[in-house]
Structures are given as structure tokens and as C-alpha cells.
Amino acid sequence: MNEQKDKPSSDIDFRVTAFWFRIRDRFMNPGKQLQEVGIKEGQTVLDYGCGSGSYAIPAARIVGEKGRIYALDIHPLAVKAVERKARKERLTNITTILSDRDAGLPDESIDVVLLYDTIHQIGDKRALLKELCRVMKSNGLLSILVERMKVEDVLDIAEKEGPFSLKDQHGNLINFEKRLT
């Protein structure tokens, strides 16, 4: 059976969204939000749906040289934007991944997965959660910033249909632990 994969937005849509995020990021501090989530020096983080790097770049600063950021996106312009920003800031701990779902990372290799303002765009959410569970360490954290979807729907998807248990919730920021089976 051929599985339906997601498709990237148009280049124009991506550019408009990236412009909007640059404005948004001036008023909100993504780095502070990541520290509140608990990202620490030396961790390995997957920013799934990284867009133009609003979270990948500050995460790279937080985890430092001993840590690693994987910035994954379906859109080639997103990957190029993150690479350009990382070069500009001389960040060498970011690896970009162009993918329509699979991370291509080893099993249980990620401490924290960021799924920020992305889950609403994913067609097969169960397949996504299965992939994220696969790459997360047993004590890993899945942090979802819910935009353009009901928080209750995300809770249902992650807990009832997915392999995760609610750790804590702060408004539309929901943190999950990997459910041990």
C-alpha cells in the first residue's frame, strides 16, 4: 500500500510565513521558551518542522558544542534558511534534514523533540508520532506548541492514539514523555 506523504507549501507561502516568524520572534523569545521546556547543554534535539529556524538556532546556542540540533523540514527553503543562519552565527552543531516525515536518525538518539506550530500540517499524525517515538530516548521529551488546532485534539492524538503520556501543559505548550511499554 502506498502511503500518502505530506507535500511542502509553495515557495511564496514559505517566504510569507518566514517573514511573519521574523516579526513574531522579535516580540517573543524562543530561546527563553526552550529553557523553560528544559533544554540543556549537551542534549540532542530534533526540531521537527523547523521552518526558518526560529527554535533551531536558539536551541543550538543552548545545547552548545557538546550538543546537537537536527533541524528537519519538508521545504527546501527552510533547510537552506537554517543552514544560512547557522553559518552566519558560526554554529557548527546543527545538521539539517530535508524529509517528508522520516528523520533518518538512529533509534533512541534524541533527548528532546520540538514539534512547534507543525502538527496541524501533518496528514498522518499517527505515523509521525510513531517516528518521533522511535527516535526519542526512553527518558526523552516531546514538546508540542499547538497553533491552529484544538489543544484537546492534540492531547487525544498523542495520548490515546500515540505512545506518549502527558508530562505537563502550559496553555498551548504541551510536553509529553515517551510511554514505556
C-alpha positions in Angstrom: 0.0 0.0 0.0 1.4 3.4 -1.0 1.4 5.7 2.0 0.3 9.3 1.4 3.1 11.7 2.3 2.8 15.4 3.0 3.9 18.0 0.5 5.7 21.3 1.1 3.9 24.6 0.8 4.7 26.9 -2.2 7.8 29.0 -2.1 5.7 32.1 -1.8 3.8 30.7 1.2 7.1 29.7 2.9 8.6 33.2 2.4 5.5 34.9 3.8 5.5 32.6 6.8 9.2 33.1 7.4 8.7 36.9 7.3 5.8 36.6 9.8 8.0 34.5 12.1 10.8 37.1 12.0 8.3 39.7 13.3 6.9 37.2 15.9 10.3 36.3 17.1 11.1 40.0 17.9 8.3 40.1 20.4 8.6 36.6 21.8 11.9 35.0 23.0 12.1 31.4 21.5 15.3 30.8 23.5 13.6 31.6 26.8 10.8 29.3 25.9 13.3 26.5 25.1 15.0 27.0 28.5 11.6 26.7 30.2 11.0 23.4 28.4 14.2 22.2 29.9 16.6 22.0 27.0 20.1 21.9 28.5 23.7 21.9 27.4 24.9 18.7 25.8 21.5 17.4 24.7 20.5 16.2 21.2 17.3 17.9 19.9 15.2 17.3 16.8 13.4 20.4 15.7 10.7 18.7 13.5 9.2 21.2 11.1 12.0 23.7 11.8 10.8 26.3 9.3 13.3 29.1 9.0 15.0 28.3 12.3 13.1 30.2 15.0 13.8 27.4 17.5 16.7 25.5 15.9 19.1 28.5 16.2 18.5 29.3 19.9 18.4 25.6 20.7 21.9 25.3 19.1 23.1 28.0 21.4 21.7 26.4 24.5 23.0 22.8 23.8 26.4 24.2 23.0 29.3 22.4 21.3 28.7 19.2 23.2 25.1 19.1 21.9 23.5 18.5 18.5 20.5 20.0 16.8 18.7 18.2 13.9 16.6 20.7 12.0 14.1 18.8 9.8 11.7 20.3 7.4 9.8 19.2 4.2 10.6 22.5 2.5 14.0 23.0 0.8 13.9 26.8 1.5 13.5 26.0 5.2 16.6 23.8 5.2 18.6 26.5 3.3 17.4 29.2 5.7 18.6 27.3 8.8 21.9 26.5 7.1 22.4 30.1 6.2 21.6 31.3 9.8 23.8 28.7 11.3 26.8 29.8 9.1 26.1 33.4 9.9 26.2 32.7 13.6 29.1 30.2 13.3 27.0 27.4 14.8 28.5 24.1 13.9 26.2 21.8 15.9 23.2 22.0 13.5 22.5 19.3 11.0 19.6 19.9 8.6 17.4 17.1 7.2 15.1 17.5 4.2 12.3 15.0 4.7 8.6 14.5 4.3 8.4 12.5 7.5 11.2 10.1 8.4 14.0 11.6 10.3 16.6 9.0 9.2 18.1 9.1 12.7 19.1 6.1 14.8 16.6 4.6 17.3 16.6 6.3 20.7 19.1 9.0 19.8 17.1 12.2 20.7 16.6 13.8 24.1 14.0 16.4 23.1 11.7 16.6 20.0 10.3 20.0 19.2 7.1 19.9 17.2 6.3 23.6 17.2 3.4 25.0 15.1 3.7 22.0 12.9 1.3 19.2 13.9 -1.7 20.7 12.2 0.1 20.4 8.8 0.8 16.7 9.2 -1.6 14.4 7.3 -0.8 11.1 9.0 -0.3 12.1 12.6 -0.1 8.5 13.9 2.8 7.7 11.6 4.5 10.9 12.7 4.2 10.1 16.4 5.5 6.6 15.7 8.6 8.0 14.0 9.1 10.5 16.8 8.8 7.8 19.4 11.3 5.7 17.6 14.0 8.3 17.6 13.3 9.5 21.2 15.3 8.2 24.1 13.3 6.3 26.7 13.5 9.4 29.0 13.0 11.8 26.1 10.6 14.7 25.9 8.2 15.6 23.1 7.3 19.3 23.3 4.4 20.4 21.1 3.4 24.0 20.6 -0.2 23.9 19.4 -1.3 26.5 16.9 -4.3 26.3 14.5 -5.6 23.2 16.2 -7.5 22.4 19.4 -5.2 21.5 22.3 -7.7 18.7 23.3 -7.3 17.2 19.8 -3.5 17.1 20.2 -3.8 15.5 23.7 -6.1 12.8 22.3 -3.8 12.1 19.3 -0.6 11.9 21.5 -2.1 10.0 24.4 -4.9 7.9 23.1 -3.5 7.1 19.6 0.1 7.7 20.2 2.8 6.3 22.5 3.1 9.3 24.8 1.9 10.4 28.3 1.3 14.0 29.3 4.1 15.4 31.4 2.9 19.0 31.8 1.0 21.7 30.0 1.3 25.4 29.9 -1.5 26.8 27.8 -0.9 25.7 24.2 2.6 24.3 25.0 2.3 20.6 25.8 5.1 18.3 27.0 4.9 14.6 26.7 7.0 11.7 27.9 7.6 8.5 26.0 5.2 5.9 27.3 7.2 2.8 28.3 5.6 -0.4 27.2 
